[in-house]
């Protein structure tokens, strides 16, 4: 049985979901931005949590100076929805 304290019930906000959708449809979006956008959208209005690989990617994006503020916003949203035990 899953420990309720480890479950993260946060979801993607409407603003971030809109940014994620725009990122997916924008031809110039990077592969990393698209991955983060897909993850953020998949967690919109669901109880899904971020997987370990996406947590790692989002963490690396946030620590880097290479990525735009929009990509970092997506990364922060994805990371905030991670499993609390990890």
Backbone torsions as a table, in degrees:
resi	resn	phi	psi	omega
1	UNK	NA	141.4	-176.0
2	UNK	-78.6	137.6	178.5
3	UNK	-74.3	118.6	-177.5
4	UNK	-62.1	-25.3	178.8
5	UNK	-70.7	-22.2	-178.2
6	UNK	-88.5	-14.8	-177.7
7	UNK	-79.2	128.7	177.8
8	UNK	-99.7	118.3	-174.9
9	UNK	-97.2	10.1	178.7
10	UNK	-69.4	150.2	176.8
11	UNK	-131.5	171.1	179.6
12	UNK	-74.2	130.8	178.6
13	UNK	-71.2	162.4	178.5
14	UNK	-60.6	-39.9	179.9
15	UNK	-63.1	-45.6	-179.7
16	UNK	-70.9	-36.1	177.0
17	UNK	-62.4	-39.0	177.2
18	UNK	-65.5	-43.7	176.5
19	UNK	-61.0	-41.7	179.5
20	UNK	-63.0	-44.0	178.9
21	UNK	-62.8	-44.5	177.8
22	UNK	-59.8	-41.0	-179.8
23	UNK	-63.1	-42.0	-178.9
24	UNK	-66.9	-32.4	-177.1
25	UNK	-92.8	-10.8	-180.0
26	UNK	-80.1	121.7	-176.3
27	UNK	-59.0	-30.8	-175.8
28	UNK	-88.6	4.5	-178.3
29	UNK	-68.4	139.8	179.7
30	UNK	-70.9	161.4	178.5
31	UNK	-61.9	-39.2	179.9
32	UNK	-66.1	-43.7	178.1
33	UNK	-61.1	-39.6	179.1
34	UNK	-66.3	-39.9	177.6
35	UNK	-61.6	-46.4	179.7
36	UNK	-64.4	-40.3	179.4
37	UNK	-63.4	-43.4	178.3
38	UNK	-62.3	-41.4	178.4
39	UNK	-64.7	-44.8	180.0
40	UNK	-62.0	-43.4	179.9
41	UNK	-66.7	-36.2	-179.2
42	UNK	-67.2	-18.0	-179.7
43	UNK	-101.3	4.1	179.1
44	UNK	-77.4	125.0	178.4
45	UNK	59.9	33.0	175.4
46	UNK	-137.8	174.4	175.5
47	UNK	-100.3	14.6	-179.6
48	UNK	-65.5	149.6	177.4
49	UNK	-118.3	157.4	178.7
50	UNK	-67.9	135.8	176.6
51	UNK	-77.5	166.0	-176.3
52	UNK	-60.8	-40.7	-179.2
53	UNK	-65.4	-40.6	178.9
54	UNK	-70.5	-34.4	175.2
55	UNK	-58.3	-45.7	-179.1
56	UNK	-62.9	-45.8	179.1
57	UNK	-61.7	-47.2	-179.3
58	UNK	-61.4	-40.3	178.6
59	UNK	-62.8	-43.2	179.3
60	UNK	-64.4	-39.1	178.6
61	UNK	-62.8	-45.1	-178.2
62	UNK	-65.3	-30.1	-179.6
63	UNK	-85.2	-8.5	-175.1
64	UNK	-98.3	153.1	175.2
65	UNK	-93.6	-1.7	-174.7
66	UNK	-77.3	-20.7	-168.8
67	UNK	-103.3	151.6	-179.0
68	UNK	-72.5	165.8	177.4
69	UNK	-62.5	-35.1	179.1
70	UNK	-65.1	-43.3	178.6
71	UNK	-65.3	-38.3	178.3
72	UNK	-68.0	-33.3	175.8
73	UNK	-63.0	-44.8	177.0
74	UNK	-61.9	-43.6	180.0
75	UNK	-61.8	-42.1	-180.0
76	UNK	-64.3	-40.7	178.7
77	UNK	-63.9	-46.0	179.7
78	UNK	-62.0	-44.6	-178.8
79	UNK	-66.5	-34.7	-179.9
80	UNK	-68.4	-15.8	-178.9
81	UNK	-102.8	20.0	-178.2
82	UNK	-81.2	165.7	177.5
83	UNK	-66.3	128.8	-175.4
84	UNK	-66.3	-21.9	-179.0
85	UNK	-76.2	-23.3	-177.5
86	UNK	-85.1	NA	NA
